Amino acid sequence: MSKRWSYKVVEVKPQWLGIKPKQLEETLAALGQQGWELVSVTTNGMNAMLYLKKEI
């Protein structure tokens, strides 16, 4: 049987003076605890778009 996936896109908006690595780490850690796996990252202006998946 093939795997089934659920997908999520999260927009991380910058704090003062842009997105800080610590801000991304905290966001990814919280999502990882929920079972989400980071697949890709893009930027949209000053925002980071995180693309995630998890097996259902």
PDB file of N, H, CA, C and O in Angstrom:
ATOM      1  N   MET A   1       0.841  -1.185   0.000  1.00  0.00           N
ATOM      2  CA  MET A   1       0.000   0.000   0.000  1.00  0.00           C
ATOM      3  C   MET A   1       0.883   1.245   0.000  1.00  0.00           C
ATOM      4  O   MET A   1       1.884   1.291   0.716  1.00  0.00           O
ATOM      5  N   SER A   2       0.534   2.231  -0.776  1.00  0.00           N
ATOM      6  H   SER A   2      -0.279   2.193  -1.357  1.00  0.00           H
ATOM      7  CA  SER A   2       1.332   3.450  -0.852  1.00  0.00           C
ATOM      8  C   SER A   2       1.057   4.355   0.350  1.00  0.00           C
ATOM      9  O   SER A   2      -0.002   4.287   0.975  1.00  0.00           O
ATOM     10  N   LYS A   3       2.009   5.176   0.642  1.00  0.00           N
ATOM     11  H   LYS A   3       2.868   5.231   0.134  1.00  0.00           H
ATOM     12  CA  LYS A   3       1.872   6.110   1.764  1.00  0.00           C
ATOM     13  C   LYS A   3       0.914   7.238   1.396  1.00  0.00           C
ATOM     14  O   LYS A   3       0.802   7.629   0.234  1.00  0.00           O
ATOM     15  N   ARG A   4       0.233   7.746   2.406  1.00  0.00           N
ATOM     16  H   ARG A   4       0.324   7.428   3.350  1.00  0.00           H
ATOM     17  CA  ARG A   4      -0.640   8.906   2.218  1.00  0.00           C
ATOM     18  C   ARG A   4      -0.065  10.039   3.059  1.00  0.00           C
ATOM     19  O   ARG A   4       0.405   9.832   4.178  1.00  0.00           O
ATOM     20  N   TRP A   5      -0.114  11.237   2.493  1.00  0.00           N
ATOM     21  H   TRP A   5      -0.496  11.405   1.585  1.00  0.00           H
ATOM     22  CA  TRP A   5       0.511  12.390   3.136  1.00  0.00           C
ATOM     23  C   TRP A   5      -0.503  13.507   3.367  1.00  0.00           C
ATOM     24  O   TRP A   5      -1.459  13.681   2.611  1.00  0.00           O
ATOM     25  N   SER A   6      -0.261  14.240   4.418  1.00  0.00           N
ATOM     26  H   SER A   6       0.516  14.098   5.032  1.00  0.00           H
ATOM     27  CA  SER A   6      -0.983  15.481   4.690  1.00  0.00           C
ATOM     28  C   SER A   6       0.042  16.595   4.518  1.00  0.00           C
ATOM     29  O   SER A   6       1.206  16.432   4.882  1.00  0.00           O
ATOM     30  N   TYR A   7      -0.384  17.718   3.967  1.00  0.00           N
ATOM     31  H   TYR A   7      -1.330  17.851   3.671  1.00  0.00           H
ATOM     32  CA  TYR A   7       0.543  18.820   3.685  1.00  0.00           C
ATOM     33  C   TYR A   7       0.118  20.077   4.421  1.00  0.00           C
ATOM     34  O   TYR A   7      -1.061  20.283   4.711  1.00  0.00           O
ATOM     35  N   LYS A   8       1.111  20.917   4.719  1.00  0.00           N
ATOM     36  H   LYS A   8       2.068  20.749   4.483  1.00  0.00           H
ATOM     37  CA  LYS A   8       0.861  22.163   5.455  1.00  0.00           C
ATOM     38  C   LYS A   8       1.819  23.223   4.927  1.00  0.00           C
ATOM     39  O   LYS A   8       2.988  22.939   4.664  1.00  0.00           O
ATOM     40  N   VAL A   9       1.321  24.437   4.775  1.00  0.00           N
ATOM     41  H   VAL A   9       0.371  24.668   4.989  1.00  0.00           H
ATOM     42  CA  VAL A   9       2.152  25.585   4.407  1.00  0.00           C
ATOM     43  C   VAL A   9       2.038  26.595   5.543  1.00  0.00           C
ATOM     44  O   VAL A   9       0.936  26.987   5.927  1.00  0.00           O
ATOM     45  N   VAL A  10       3.184  27.012   6.075  1.00  0.00           N
ATOM     46  H   VAL A  10       4.079  26.693   5.762  1.00  0.00           H
ATOM     47  CA  VAL A  10       3.213  27.956   7.190  1.00  0.00           C
ATOM     48  C   VAL A  10       3.977  29.197   6.748  1.00  0.00           C
ATOM     49  O   VAL A  10       5.088  29.100   6.227  1.00  0.00           O
ATOM     50  N   GLU A  11       3.386  30.340   6.956  1.00  0.00           N
ATOM     51  H   GLU A  11       2.483  30.419   7.380  1.00  0.00           H
ATOM     52  CA  GLU A  11       4.045  31.615   6.641  1.00  0.00           C
ATOM     53  C   GLU A  11       4.647  32.173   7.922  1.00  0.00           C
ATOM     54  O   GLU A  11       3.936  32.400   8.900  1.00  0.00           O
ATOM     55  N   VAL A  12       5.963  32.395   7.916  1.00  0.00           N
ATOM     56  H   VAL A  12       6.541  32.211   7.121  1.00  0.00           H
ATOM     57  CA  VAL A  12       6.657  32.970   9.057  1.00  0.00           C
ATOM     58  C   VAL A  12       6.948  34.421   8.727  1.00  0.00           C
ATOM     59  O   VAL A  12       7.711  34.724   7.810  1.00  0.00           O
ATOM     60  N   LYS A  13       6.328  35.315   9.487  1.00  0.00           N
ATOM     61  H   LYS A  13       5.707  35.069  10.231  1.00  0.00           H
ATOM     62  CA  LYS A  13       6.502  36.753   9.245  1.00  0.00           C
ATOM     63  C   LYS A  13       7.654  37.279  10.092  1.00  0.00           C
ATOM     64  O   LYS A  13       7.867  36.811  11.211  1.00  0.00           O
ATOM     65  N   PRO A  14       8.392  38.244   9.566  1.00  0.00           N
ATOM     66  CA  PRO A  14       9.561  38.747  10.280  1.00  0.00           C
ATOM     67  C   PRO A  14       9.188  39.530  11.529  1.00  0.00           C
ATOM     68  O   PRO A  14       8.146  40.181  11.605  1.00  0.00           O
ATOM     69  N   GLN A  15      10.093  39.437  12.511  1.00  0.00           N
ATOM     70  H   GLN A  15      10.939  38.909  12.449  1.00  0.00           H
ATOM     71  CA  GLN A  15      10.008  40.316  13.663  1.00  0.00           C
ATOM     72  C   GLN A  15      10.764  41.582  13.275  1.00  0.00           C
ATOM     73  O   GLN A  15      11.096  41.768  12.105  1.00  0.00           O
ATOM     74  N   TRP A  16      11.031  42.426  14.212  1.00  0.00           N
ATOM     75  H   TRP A  16      10.762  42.275  15.163  1.00  0.00           H
ATOM     76  CA  TRP A  16      11.776  43.655  13.941  1.00  0.00           C
ATOM     77  C   TRP A  16      13.115  43.308  13.285  1.00  0.00           C
ATOM     78  O   TRP A  16      13.859  42.480  13.811  1.00  0.00           O
ATOM     79  N   LEU A  17      13.425  43.920  12.163  1.00  0.00           N
ATOM     80  H   LEU A  17      12.820  44.592  11.736  1.00  0.00           H
ATOM     81  CA  LEU A  17      14.670  43.728  11.408  1.00  0.00           C
ATOM     82  C   LEU A  17      14.794  42.355  10.758  1.00  0.00           C
ATOM     83  O   LEU A  17      15.906  41.858  10.582  1.00  0.00           O
ATOM     84  N   GLY A  18      13.686  41.741  10.402  1.00  0.00           N
ATOM     85  H   GLY A  18      12.782  42.145  10.545  1.00  0.00           H
ATOM     86  CA  GLY A  18      13.728  40.512   9.625  1.00  0.00           C
ATOM     87  C   GLY A  18      13.536  39.242  10.442  1.00  0.00           C
ATOM     88  O   GLY A  18      13.363  39.274  11.660  1.00  0.00           O
ATOM     89  N   ILE A  19      13.572  38.132   9.727  1.00  0.00           N
ATOM     90  H   ILE A  19      13.712  38.106   8.737  1.00  0.00           H
ATOM     91  CA  ILE A  19      13.402  36.822  10.353  1.00  0.00           C
ATOM     92  C   ILE A  19      14.738  36.383  10.937  1.00  0.00           C
ATOM     93  O   ILE A  19      15.766  36.407  10.260  1.00  0.00           O
ATOM     94  N   LYS A  20      14.706  35.991  12.176  1.00  0.00           N
ATOM     95  H   LYS A  20      13.871  35.972  12.725  1.00  0.00           H
ATOM     96  CA  LYS A  20      15.905  35.536  12.861  1.00  0.00           C
ATOM     97  C   LYS A  20      15.953  34.002  12.835  1.00  0.00           C
ATOM     98  O   LYS A  20      14.905  33.358  12.898  1.00  0.00           O
ATOM     99  N   PRO A  21      17.143  33.409  12.744  1.00  0.00           N
ATOM    100  CA  PRO A  21      17.246  31.951  12.752  1.00  0.00           C
ATOM    101  C   PRO A  21      16.549  31.319  13.953  1.00  0.00           C
ATOM    102  O   PRO A  21      15.920  30.269  13.814  1.00  0.00           O
ATOM    103  N   LYS A  22      16.647  31.933  15.119  1.00  0.00           N
ATOM    104  H   LYS A  22      17.157  32.786  15.232  1.00  0.00           H
ATOM    105  CA  LYS A  22      16.006  31.403  16.321  1.00  0.00           C
ATOM    106  C   LYS A  22      14.488  31.331  16.138  1.00  0.00           C
ATOM    107  O   LYS A  22      13.850  30.390  16.609  1.00  0.00           O
ATOM    108  N   GLN A  23      13.917  32.315  15.460  1.00  0.00           N
ATOM    109  H   GLN A  23      14.436  33.079  15.077  1.00  0.00           H
ATOM    110  CA  GLN A  23      12.475  32.335  15.198  1.00  0.00           C
ATOM    111  C   GLN A  23      12.090  31.127  14.334  1.00  0.00           C
ATOM    112  O   GLN A  23      11.091  30.464  14.615  1.00  0.00           O
ATOM    113  N   LEU A  24      12.863  30.840  13.297  1.00  0.00           N
ATOM    114  H   LEU A  24      13.674  31.378  13.069  1.00  0.00           H
ATOM    115  CA  LEU A  24      12.594  29.677  12.448  1.00  0.00           C
ATOM    116  C   LEU A  24      12.789  28.373  13.219  1.00  0.00           C
ATOM    117  O   LEU A  24      11.991  27.447  13.073  1.00  0.00           O
ATOM    118  N   GLU A  25      13.837  28.290  14.034  1.00  0.00           N
ATOM    119  H   GLU A  25      14.486  29.042  14.152  1.00  0.00           H
ATOM    120  CA  GLU A  25      14.095  27.088  14.814  1.00  0.00           C
ATOM    121  C   GLU A  25      12.933  26.782  15.757  1.00  0.00           C
ATOM    122  O   GLU A  25      12.519  25.629  15.876  1.00  0.00           O
ATOM    123  N   GLU A  26      12.411  27.800  16.421  1.00  0.00           N
ATOM    124  H   GLU A  26      12.747  28.736  16.324  1.00  0.00           H
ATOM    125  CA  GLU A  26      11.300  27.601  17.348  1.00  0.00           C
ATOM    126  C   GLU A  26      10.044  27.133  16.610  1.00  0.00           C
ATOM    127  O   GLU A  26       9.334  26.245  17.082  1.00  0.00           O
ATOM    128  N   THR A  27       9.777  27.733  15.457  1.00  0.00           N
ATOM    129  H   THR A  27      10.353  28.454  15.073  1.00  0.00           H
ATOM    130  CA  THR A  27       8.613  27.348  14.656  1.00  0.00           C
ATOM    131  C   THR A  27       8.755  25.909  14.181  1.00  0.00           C
ATOM    132  O   THR A  27       7.810  25.128  14.289  1.00  0.00           O
ATOM    133  N   LEU A  28       9.931  25.546  13.652  1.00  0.00           N
ATOM    134  H   LEU A  28      10.698  26.181  13.564  1.00  0.00           H
ATOM    135  CA  LEU A  28      10.154  24.188  13.153  1.00  0.00           C
ATOM    136  C   LEU A  28      10.145  23.157  14.279  1.00  0.00           C
ATOM    137  O   LEU A  28       9.653  22.045  14.085  1.00  0.00           O
ATOM    138  N   ALA A  29      10.670  23.497  15.434  1.00  0.00           N
ATOM    139  H   ALA A  29      11.069  24.400  15.592  1.00  0.00           H
ATOM    140  CA  ALA A  29      10.674  22.563  16.569  1.00  0.00           C
ATOM    141  C   ALA A  29       9.244  22.237  16.997  1.00  0.00           C
ATOM    142  O   ALA A  29       8.916  21.080  17.259  1.00  0.00           O
ATOM    143  N   ALA A  30       8.405  23.256  17.065  1.00  0.00           N
ATOM    144  H   ALA A  30       8.671  24.196  16.853  1.00  0.00           H
ATOM    145  CA  ALA A  30       7.005  23.037  17.459  1.00  0.00           C
ATOM    146  C   ALA A  30       6.286  22.158  16.441  1.00  0.00           C
ATOM    147  O   ALA A  30       5.535  21.259  16.817  1.00  0.00           O
ATOM    148  N   LEU A  31       6.511  22.410  15.169  1.00  0.00           N
ATOM    149  H   LEU A  31       7.121  23.141  14.863  1.00  0.00           H
ATOM    150  CA  LEU A  31       5.874  21.611  14.115  1.00  0.00           C
ATOM    151  C   LEU A  31       6.422  20.183  14.098  1.00  0.00           C
ATOM    152  O   LEU A  31       5.669  19.234  13.880  1.00  0.00           O
ATOM    153  N   GLY A  32       7.713  20.029  14.323  1.00  0.00           N
ATOM    154  H   GLY A  32       8.324  20.800  14.499  1.00  0.00           H
ATOM    155  CA  GLY A  32       8.324  18.708  14.362  1.00  0.00           C
ATOM    156  C   GLY A  32       7.749  17.848  15.483  1.00  0.00           C
ATOM    157  O   GLY A  32       7.586  16.640  15.312  1.00  0.00           O
ATOM    158  N   GLN A  33       7.440  18.456  16.624  1.00  0.00           N
ATOM    159  H   GLN A  33       7.572  19.437  16.763  1.00  0.00           H
ATOM    160  CA  GLN A  33       6.847  17.718  17.738  1.00  0.00           C
ATOM    161  C   GLN A  33       5.448  17.217  17.383  1.00  0.00           C
ATOM    162  O   GLN A  33       4.952  16.267  17.989  1.00  0.00           O
ATOM    163  N   GLN A  34       4.816  17.856  16.401  1.00  0.00           N
ATOM    164  H   GLN A  34       5.219  18.628  15.909  1.00  0.00           H
ATOM    165  CA  GLN A  34       3.487  17.444  15.946  1.00  0.00           C
ATOM    166  C   GLN A  34       3.586  16.412  14.807  1.00  0.00           C
ATOM    167  O   GLN A  34       2.567  15.939  14.304  1.00  0.00           O
ATOM    168  N   GLY A  35       4.826  16.069  14.405  1.00  0.00           N
ATOM    169  H   GLY A  35       5.654  16.454  14.814  1.00  0.00           H
ATOM    170  CA  GLY A  35       5.023  15.063  13.372  1.00  0.00           C
ATOM    171  C   GLY A  35       5.240  15.616  11.974  1.00  0.00           C
ATOM    172  O   GLY A  35       5.341  14.845  11.020  1.00  0.00           O
ATOM    173  N   TRP A  36       5.313  16.943  11.830  1.00  0.00           N
ATOM    174  H   TRP A  36       5.231  17.569  12.605  1.00  0.00           H
ATOM    175  CA  TRP A  36       5.514  17.545  10.519  1.00  0.00           C
ATOM    176  C   TRP A  36       6.982  17.494  10.133  1.00  0.00           C
ATOM    177  O   TRP A  36       7.859  17.679  10.976  1.00  0.00           O
ATOM    178  N   GLU A  37       7.249  17.242   8.844  1.00  0.00           N
ATOM    179  H   GLU A  37       6.536  17.092   8.159  1.00  0.00           H
ATOM    180  CA  GLU A  37       8.602  17.187   8.287  1.00  0.00           C
ATOM    181  C   GLU A  37       8.753  18.305   7.264  1.00  0.00           C
ATOM    182  O   GLU A  37       7.922  18.444   6.366  1.00  0.00           O
ATOM    183  N   LEU A  38       9.811  19.104   7.397  1.00  0.00           N
ATOM    184  H   LEU A  38      10.486  18.991   8.127  1.00  0.00           H
ATOM    185  CA  LEU A  38      10.064  20.196   6.467  1.00  0.00           C
ATOM    186  C   LEU A  38      10.481  19.632   5.113  1.00  0.00           C
ATOM    187  O   LEU A  38      11.376  18.791   5.032  1.00  0.00           O
ATOM    188  N   VAL A  39       9.825  20.102   4.049  1.00  0.00           N
ATOM    189  H   VAL A  39       9.098  20.785   4.115  1.00  0.00           H
ATOM    190  CA  VAL A  39      10.119  19.640   2.695  1.00  0.00           C
ATOM    191  C   VAL A  39      10.856  20.723   1.911  1.00  0.00           C
ATOM    192  O   VAL A  39      11.796  20.432   1.172  1.00  0.00           O
ATOM    193  N   SER A  40      10.420  21.987   2.080  1.00  0.00           N
ATOM    194  H   SER A  40       9.657  22.224   2.681  1.00  0.00           H
ATOM    195  CA  SER A  40      11.004  23.071   1.299  1.00  0.00           C
ATOM    196  C   SER A  40      10.746  24.406   1.993  1.00  0.00           C
ATOM    197  O   SER A  40       9.848  24.529   2.827  1.00  0.00           O
ATOM    198  N   VAL A  41      11.552  25.400   1.629  1.00  0.00           N
ATOM    199  H   VAL A  41      12.281  25.300   0.952  1.00  0.00           H
ATOM    200  CA  VAL A  41      11.380  26.765   2.135  1.00  0.00           C
ATOM    201  C   VAL A  41      11.542  27.721   0.962  1.00  0.00           C
ATOM    202  O   VAL A  41      12.461  27.579   0.156  1.00  0.00           O
ATOM    203  N   THR A  42      10.650  28.689   0.875  1.00  0.00           N
ATOM    204  H   THR A  42       9.903  28.804   1.530  1.00  0.00           H
ATOM    205  CA  THR A  42      10.795  29.764  -0.094  1.00  0.00           C
ATOM    206  C   THR A  42      10.572  31.081   0.641  1.00  0.00           C
ATOM    207  O   THR A  42      10.116  31.099   1.784  1.00  0.00           O
ATOM    208  N   THR A  43      10.896  32.174  -0.028  1.00  0.00           N
ATOM    209  H   THR A  43      11.266  32.160  -0.957  1.00  0.00           H
ATOM    210  CA  THR A  43      10.614  33.484   0.552  1.00  0.00           C
ATOM    211  C   THR A  43       9.587  34.200  -0.303  1.00  0.00           C
ATOM    212  O   THR A  43       9.532  34.031  -1.521  1.00  0.00           O
ATOM    213  N   ASN A  44       8.786  34.995   0.359  1.00  0.00           N
ATOM    214  H   ASN A  44       8.831  35.133   1.348  1.00  0.00           H
ATOM    215  CA  ASN A  44       7.761  35.804  -0.289  1.00  0.00           C
ATOM    216  C   ASN A  44       7.923  37.205   0.278  1.00  0.00           C
ATOM    217  O   ASN A  44       7.312  37.551   1.289  1.00  0.00           O
ATOM    218  N   GLY A  45       8.748  38.007  -0.379  1.00  0.00           N
ATOM    219  H   GLY A  45       9.244  37.726  -1.201  1.00  0.00           H
ATOM    220  CA  GLY A  45       9.089  39.306   0.196  1.00  0.00           C
ATOM    221  C   GLY A  45       9.962  39.077   1.418  1.00  0.00           C
ATOM    222  O   GLY A  45      11.019  38.454   1.317  1.00  0.00           O
ATOM    223  N   MET A  46       9.534  39.570   2.562  1.00  0.00           N
ATOM    224  H   MET A  46       8.675  40.076   2.644  1.00  0.00           H
ATOM    225  CA  MET A  46      10.274  39.386   3.822  1.00  0.00           C
ATOM    226  C   MET A  46       9.818  38.139   4.582  1.00  0.00           C
ATOM    227  O   MET A  46      10.420  37.790   5.597  1.00  0.00           O
ATOM    228  N   ASN A  47       8.785  37.471   4.119  1.00  0.00           N
ATOM    229  H   ASN A  47       8.296  37.755   3.294  1.00  0.00           H
ATOM    230  CA  ASN A  47       8.238  36.307   4.806  1.00  0.00           C
ATOM    231  C   ASN A  47       8.873  35.017   4.302  1.00  0.00           C
ATOM    232  O   ASN A  47       9.272  34.919   3.141  1.00  0.00           O
ATOM    233  N   ALA A  48       8.960  34.036   5.185  1.00  0.00           N
ATOM    234  H   ALA A  48       8.636  34.116   6.128  1.00  0.00           H
ATOM    235  CA  ALA A  48       9.431  32.700   4.803  1.00  0.00           C
ATOM    236  C   ALA A  48       8.216  31.787   4.717  1.00  0.00           C
ATOM    237  O   ALA A  48       7.363  31.790   5.605  1.00  0.00           O
ATOM    238  N   MET A  49       8.143  31.011   3.648  1.00  0.00           N
ATOM    239  H   MET A  49       8.835  31.009   2.927  1.00  0.00           H
ATOM    240  CA  MET A  49       7.066  30.045   3.467  1.00  0.00           C
ATOM    241  C   MET A  49       7.659  28.661   3.705  1.00  0.00           C
ATOM    242  O   MET A  49       8.566  28.233   2.991  1.00  0.00           O
ATOM    243  N   LEU A  50       7.137  27.962   4.719  1.00  0.00           N
ATOM    244  H   LEU A  50       6.400  28.309   5.300  1.00  0.00           H
ATOM    245  CA  LEU A  50       7.608  26.624   5.064  1.00  0.00           C
ATOM    246  C   LEU A  50       6.619  25.609   4.522  1.00  0.00           C
ATOM    247  O   LEU A  50       5.422  25.709   4.791  1.00  0.00           O
ATOM    248  N   TYR A  51       7.099  24.632   3.764  1.00  0.00           N
ATOM    249  H   TYR A  51       8.072  24.550   3.546  1.00  0.00           H
ATOM    250  CA  TYR A  51       6.261  23.591   3.192  1.00  0.00           C
ATOM    251  C   TYR A  51       6.579  22.291   3.933  1.00  0.00           C
ATOM    252  O   TYR A  51       7.726  21.846   3.960  1.00  0.00           O
ATOM    253  N   LEU A  52       5.557  21.692   4.531  1.00  0.00           N
ATOM    254  H   LEU A  52       4.624  22.054   4.509  1.00  0.00           H
ATOM    255  CA  LEU A  52       5.746  20.525   5.380  1.00  0.00           C
ATOM    256  C   LEU A  52       4.814  19.393   4.968  1.00  0.00           C
ATOM    257  O   LEU A  52       3.810  19.602   4.288  1.00  0.00           O
ATOM    258  N   LYS A  53       5.184  18.170   5.407  1.00  0.00           N
ATOM    259  H   LYS A  53       6.000  18.001   5.960  1.00  0.00           H
ATOM    260  CA  LYS A  53       4.329  17.016   5.158  1.00  0.00           C
ATOM    261  C   LYS A  53       4.424  16.086   6.358  1.00  0.00           C
ATOM    262  O   LYS A  53       5.402  16.116   7.104  1.00  0.00           O
ATOM    263  N   LYS A  54       3.390  15.255   6.537  1.00  0.00           N
ATOM    264  H   LYS A  54       2.595  15.231   5.930  1.00  0.00           H
ATOM    265  CA  LYS A  54       3.441  14.170   7.504  1.00  0.00           C
ATOM    266  C   LYS A  54       2.574  13.035   7.008  1.00  0.00           C
ATOM    267  O   LYS A  54       1.571  13.242   6.324  1.00  0.00           O
ATOM    268  N   GLU A  55       2.979  11.847   7.364  1.00  0.00           N
ATOM    269  H   GLU A  55       3.793  11.679   7.920  1.00  0.00           H
ATOM    270  CA  GLU A  55       2.249  10.670   6.936  1.00  0.00           C
ATOM    271  C   GLU A  55       0.947  10.547   7.729  1.00  0.00           C
ATOM    272  O   GLU A  55       0.918  10.763   8.940  1.00  0.00           O
ATOM    273  N   ILE A  56      -0.130  10.195   7.016  1.00  0.00           N
ATOM    274  H   ILE A  56      -0.105  10.020   6.032  1.00  0.00           H
ATOM    275  CA  ILE A  56      -1.421  10.010   7.698  1.00  0.00           C
ATOM    276  C   ILE A  56      -1.822   8.552   7.679  1.00  0.00           C
ATOM    277  O   ILE A  56      -2.878   8.195   8.203  1.00  0.00           O
TER     278      ILE A  56
END
